[in-house]
C-alpha cells in the first residue's frame, strides 16, 4: 500500500514491532495492508494527515451527517 504525507511537515508513523516510517512533506512511502489497519494509522488517515492509495477520503460535515441517517 502506498501512503502519502498531506502536511507541510515531516511525520513519523509508528508501525508494529517498534518500526517507523518517515515521510517528508508531500512524501510517499509503502506499508503493508496489515500495518494500514493499526489504530494509530487509521487515526492519522481520518484526520487527513495521511492518504492511503485505494482508500477513499473520509466524508465530513453535512454529507457525512446525511449518510448516517
ABEGO torsion letter per residue (X at the ends): XBBBBABABBBBBBBBGGBBBBBBBGBBBBBBAAAAABAAAAAAAAAGABBBBGBBBBBBEAAAAAAAX
